[in-house]
Amino acid sequence: MAKTEVAVLDFGSSKISVLIAERGINNTFNINGKGESDYSGFASAEFFDTKDLKTAISVAINNAITHSGKKIRKLYIGVPAEFCYSEVKESSLAYSSKKRINDNDIYNLFDMVDDYNSTVSTHTVINRSPIYFTLDDGRKVVDPNGMVTTKLSSQISFILAKKSFIELIDSILAEISIMNCQYTSSVLAESLYLLEPEVRDRFAIIIDSGYITTSVALVRGDGILSLNAFSVGGGHITGDLSQCLNLKFNEAEKLKRKVVLSLDASEDDFYETIVGGTITPVPSKMVNEIVESRLDMIAMTINKILHSININYPDYIPIYLTGGGLSYLKGAKDYLSKIMGKNLEVIAPPVPQLNSPHYSSVLGLLDIALTDEKSINKNFLQKGFEKILEKIKALKNKQTSSN
């Protein structure tokens, strides 16, 4: 049997990535096609340059197609947190007698409270996922399929994306003949992929800091209880160094990569960096203070978000940092932990040679796309099997009546 292959498109805040891949052994991936393109990015839920965006999407897709030698017939697209919001609703169904729960019961439970088409004009639902289900005996379960109960209740997480985002991306992809598009939340995808089910069941926070954007998500079960984002990331640290030290942007970026925040720098310590083609010493203490000032602002913004979440959750839950904006900055995790008063851990994909934080989002998309396609194929086969059974039954009835 041929393996299922999918194509995904991920919007980083400075780079667009496209992967064409199939599932490998031990839940890894076989990457058959890859394309990347730098672009100007976005802030406050708006792209800086739509013409630049269009070019970058086309380049990334064409490179992935060329690399794989295959056309893209369906594309899974990750929607960044800045273009989304989340909401949690409760839904409940009671049955007249004991019933064995199936997928249709779950869909009906979701449909009962999914009224966004008639109540929201600016956004559309891209994800519906359960925080947990509750049975008639009070038990909380992640998957009620096959269980017998007289009542089924659930907390349901809805993620909605800006319609203007989807319309813009749809129009760009239509010009390169890609009409079948499936949108999903990038943060939900990476949360389901990076965090083990038992971790999610007990609540977790995942912070994804990119080049110019940072998202903060409170996760539980298979859903997101709270989703927030702000337009600050690792690129702003580079900008601060560039401005304060009168460096070119690429010189400031190279300097940032040398920074060690755990270093108790004195007036006599220096980082050596290339300025105007010449190796130049820059005072370590000054550089660290510039970086720490921006990290103070990021930490305070994250804490403000966490304090604003109107949901009861334990004070001590795991907090994970991912994305390429801050994860590689030496000492940043520990510094943020100190300022926030919470313990942060860096998390990355558990995949050999791709186990770096900046791959979290795109590999999360890949995982959710392959899971979704497997479910679609399973349902297709099941329906085909049911039709065959119906035909056999009809033939038997025909033979019985003729006899």
LUMGUSE-492795 format. One record per residue (C-alpha): x, y, z. Coordinates in steps of 0.1 Angstrom, whole numbers, plus 5000, padded with zeros to 4 digits. Layout:
<badrens>
XYZ ...
</badrens>
This chain:
<badrens>
500050005000 501450344990 502250575019 500250895025 502051205014 501051555024 502251915016 502352185043 503052565042 504252735074 504353115079 507353205101 507753565109 510753605086 510553285064 507953085045 508552705045 506952435024 507452065031 506251755011 506551445032 505251115043 505350935077 508650745084 509450475109 508950545147 506750845139 509451025120 509151195086 510451125052 510951465036 510451434998 510451804990 511452125007 511252494998 511952805018 511853175010 512653485031 510053755032 509154075051 506753905076 503854045095 502854235127 499554315144 497854055121 498854225089 501454135063 503954415057 504054365019 501554145001 503554154968 506554024986 504353765003 503053634970 506553604956 507853414987 504953174986 505453094949 509253054954 508852824984 506152604967 508052584934 511252484951 509452204971 507752074939 511052084920 512751904949 510151634952 509251604915 505551594924 502651834921 500851964951 497151874949 496251964985 498052205008 497752225046 498452585057 499352685092 497753015105 500053205128 498653305163 498553675154 495753595129 493753385153 491753385185 490453095207 487253045226 486152755248 482452645250 480652375269 478252135252 476151845265 473951575250 471551335270 470251005256 467050825264 468950505271 472550385273 474350455241 477750355227 479450675216 480750715180 482250985158 478751125149 477851175185 481051385190 480351585158 476851655170 478151775203 480452015186 477852135161 475452225189 477652515200 479352595167 477252895158 480153115145 478953135109 475953335120 477553535149 481053625137 481653815104 485453875106 486753525115 485953165106 486452835126 489552645115 489852405145 487452235169 489052015195 488051875229 489651985262 488051675277 484751475276 482651385307 480451075309 477351015330 479350875359 481451195361 484551035345 486651275324 488151115292 490051225262 488350995237 484850865245 484550655213 483150315221 482250405256 478650345269 476850635286 473450815289 475151155288 478051315270 479451655278 482551835267 484652145269 485352235233 488152465221 487452665189 490152845171 489053105146 491253275119 490753605102 488753565070 490953835053 493953615059 492353305043 490953505014 494353655007 496253325008 493453154988 493853414960 497653374959 497452994957 494753004931 497153184908 499452884909 496652634905 496452514941 492652514950 492452254977 493552425009 493152315045 493852575072 494852495108 496352675138 500152655138 500152675176 497652395181 499552175156 502852225174 501252185208 499751845199 503051735183 505551855209 503651785241 502851425252 499151355260 499751305297 501551655298 498651825280 496051655302 497551825333 497852175316 500952325299 502052655285 503852675253 505652995242 506753015206 509053315200 510053375164 511853655147 509253925151 506353755168 505753555200 502653345209 501553225244 499152935246 497552755276 497052395265 494952115279 493851785264 493651815226 492752185227 493952535235 492252715264 493853055258 495853195228 497653525227 500353685206 502354005204 504654135177 508054115194 510753845189 514453775185 514754015156 513954305179 517054215199 519154245167 517454575160 518354705195 521954605191 522154765157 520655095169 522455125202 525855015189 525555175154 526054845136 524654715104 521754475108 523754165097 526654275120 524254305149 522853955141 526353805142 527053975175 523853845190 524853495183 528053545204 526053675234 526253465267 523853605292 525053375320 528453555317 528953785347 530654045324 533054305338 534254625323 537254435309 535254175290 534554195253 532854015224 534854015192 532654075162 533254185126 532354555120 533054695085 535154385076 537354425107 537354225139 536254465166 535954425203 532554535218 532054565256 530354245268 528554415297 527054685275 525854415249 524354195276 522454495292 520954585258 519854225252 518454195288 516554515284 514554365255 514154035274 512754225303 510054365281 509254025266 509053855300 506754125314 504454095284 504253715288 503553755325 500854015317 499253765293 499353485319 497853705346 495053805322 493853445315 490453405330 490753035335 491652845367 494752635362 497452515386 500252765396 502952525388 502552375354 505252315328 506152615306 507952545273 509852775250 510252695214 510752875180 513953025166 513653375181 514953315217 515752945221 519252975206 520253285226 522653155252 521253215287 517953355275 515853075289 517353115324 517153485323 513453475313 512853225341 514353455366 512453765355 509153575351 509553385384 508753065366 510852775353 511052755315 512352465294 513252475258 511352215237 512052095201 510851825178 511851465187 513151395152 516851325144 518451605124 515351815127 515351845165 515752225166 513152465180 512752655147 511252345132 508552305158 505852485138 506352325104 506851975118 503752025139 501852105108 503251805091 502151575119 498651715121 498251695083 499451325081 497051245110 494151415093 494851245059 495050905077 491650965093 490151075059 491450755042 490250545071 486750695068 486750655031 487650285034 485050235061 482350385039 483450175010 483249865032 479849965044 478550005008 479849664999 478049515029 474849695018 475149544983 475749194997 472649235019 470549364990 471649064969 470748824997 467348985001 466748964964 467748594963 465448524993 462448694977 463048514944 463048184962 
</badrens>
